[in-house]
Amino acid sequence: MSKIKLVLADDHAVVRSGLRMLLQAQPDIEIVGEAESGKEALAQVLRLQPDVILMDIQMPGMNGIEATRQIKEAGEDTAVLALTMHEDDQYFFEMLQAGASGYLPKRAAPDELVHAIRTVSRGEVFLYPSLATRLVQSYLGGDGGGDAVTLVSDLTPREQEVLVLIAEGLTNPEIADKLVISVKTVDRHRENIMRKLNLHSRIELVKYAIRHGLIGLEE
């Protein structure tokens, strides 16, 4: 079984040491690098191509939000999981907008952190329950952060099916298998969905699916 390659990005050496001790005990996680600033985090991702980077927000120089944005603008597949002491809406929504695949407060239990790392490494989205509630409330309340207002009915029934399955974290081959269609057809549906809804990332797609009641959230 291949291990999840992970980079730790936090400006506090004591925090990185504690995380290293915790995560090195996991048989499926390999820490391949560390960073103490956003600039270092970006450089480590570009050099090491990790599966996941555990990203603090407040770091000297370039912060975690800007580092996340630049990682995604560079076209990197690395999943960014924010691990931070900040739980206010501003940082939460800015990280998601920058392209983070997950958001976890530092008060979370160790097993929640491990679960979050495994979740985002599979291309899925992980949101801490209390923060996920804020996301739902924000989007149900109409604070779409500039997302296009497009009715679900604008999508074909098949596109709606594909949208739900993507939002639930299934890969294109898994969707093709479930719907008994080709991967190429799934790719075409996904392109049409993104174009019709003016979406540009998986997290935007998940937000849309939540807002329109297409998927729920696990307790």
Number of C-alpha atoms within 10 A of each C-alpha: 5 8 12 20 19 25 26 24 29 26 19 13 13 10 13 17 12 10 17 16 10 14 19 12 10 12 11 13 19 19 18 15 17 21 25 18 24 27 19 16 28 23 15 20 23 15 10 14 17 22 24 26 32 26 33 30 26 18 20 13 11 17 17 31 25 18 26 29 19 17 23 19 11 11 9 14 15 25 28 30 29 30 23 21 14 16 14 10 13 9 18 24 18 14 25 22 17 20 24 30 27 25 28 27 18 16 10 13 10 13 10 12 23 14 12 22 27 18 18 23 23 15 20 22 22 21 21 16 14 12 18 17 12 15 22 19 14 17 17 16 10 13 12 16 10 7 15 12 11 13 10 16 8 12 17 13 11 11 19 19 15 23 22 19 19 22 22 18 18 17 17 19 15 15 19 18 12 12 14 9 12 14 16 12 12 22 15 12 20 18 14 15 20 16 11 14 19 15 17 12 14 19 21 20 20 21 22 27 20 20 20 15 13 17 17 12 11 7 7
